[in-house]
């Protein structure tokens, strides 16, 4: 079953976007996959993306964005 894509213009302000980019840029690391034997995260040559995790209570801006995402979903 196909689900439509929802767009919420203005959900994040430019300042919030800049803040999230700034705090994540120093944490970005190549994406990994889960090794089926060990269950550990391991690098994979096929993955070309980068990611990072930011705790929801990292700071007030992130906490506010997290709260709005929670309310929306």
Residue pairs with C-beta under 8 A, 6 or more apart in sequence:
8 72
11 68
11 72
12 20
12 65
16 61
16 64
16 65
19 61
19 62
20 54
20 61
20 62
20 65
23 54
23 58
23 59
23 62
24 52
24 54
27 52
27 53
27 54
28 50
28 51
28 52
29 50
29 51
29 52
30 43
30 47
30 49
30 50
31 44
31 47
31 48
31 49
31 50
31 51
32 41
32 42
32 43
32 44
32 47
33 41
33 42
33 43
33 44
33 47
34 40
34 41
34 42
35 41
35 42
54 62
55 62
56 62
56 63
56 66
57 63
